[in-house]
Amino acid sequence: MNKLEESLGKIAETISGMDEASLSSLWEKYKIKAHDFSPSPEWEKSFIIFSIINLIRVKNTVFNEQVLKINSAKKPGFSRPELKIPNLKLVK
């Protein structure tokens, strides 16, 4: 594994440990900053933070869906509750 892959692996470990509930309080703030484009390092950083928050939301949704799918396959009669899928939009 090269240095780039090692760095990305460390970033992924850090991001995986982030709590979605805590990040949700920052979502609106960084959505606004990401939407208000300016050719600056601050905008780039804000856009990446916004993307990370969305990444955690999507990852958790997929994870929870898969766990429910596995559990429902193992237990006959297991009723699967509806999951709320995050409303994600492309920000240009």
SULNOR-V784067 format. One record per residue. RES is the residue in one small letter. PSI is psi in degrees with one decimal (NA if undefined). BURIAL is + if it has 9 or more other C-alpha atoms within 8 Angstrom, else -. Layout:
res = {RES	RES}
psi = {PSI	PSI}
burial = {BURIAL	BURIAL}
//
This chain:
res = {m	n	k	l	e	e	s	l	g	k	i	a	e	t	i	s	g	m	d	e	a	s	l	s	s	l	w	e	k	y	k	i	k	a	h	d	f	s	p	s	p	e	w	e	k	s	f	i	i	f	s	i	i	n	l	i	r	v	k	n	t	v	f	n	e	q	v	l	k	i	n	s	a	k	k	p	g	f	s	r	p	e	l	k	i	p	n	l	k	l	v	k}
psi = {133.6	175.4	-39.1	-45.8	-38.6	-43.7	-44.6	-37.9	-43.0	-41.1	-44.2	-41.5	-43.2	-46.7	-40.4	-27.5	-3.5	143.5	122.7	-39.9	-41.3	-39.4	-29.6	-31.7	-18.5	-9.7	-50.9	-42.7	-48.7	-22.3	-46.5	-46.0	-39.3	-34.0	-34.4	79.8	138.0	141.5	74.0	157.5	-31.4	-42.4	-43.6	-44.6	-44.8	-40.6	-41.0	-42.1	-45.5	-42.3	-38.6	-43.1	-45.2	-37.8	-45.2	-42.0	-46.4	-44.7	-45.6	-37.9	-47.9	-44.5	-50.3	-40.1	-41.8	-40.0	-44.7	-39.7	-43.9	-45.2	-40.2	-30.6	-30.9	-28.4	109.9	139.3	3.7	120.5	130.6	118.6	152.4	135.4	141.7	115.1	130.2	140.8	94.3	140.0	148.7	125.9	123.3	NA}
burial = {-	-	-	-	-	+	-	-	-	-	-	-	-	-	+	-	-	-	-	+	-	-	+	+	-	-	+	-	-	+	+	-	+	+	-	-	-	-	-	-	-	-	+	+	-	+	+	-	+	+	-	+	+	+	-	+	+	+	-	-	+	-	-	-	+	-	-	+	-	-	+	+	-	-	-	-	-	-	-	-	-	-	-	-	-	-	-	-	-	-	-	-}
//
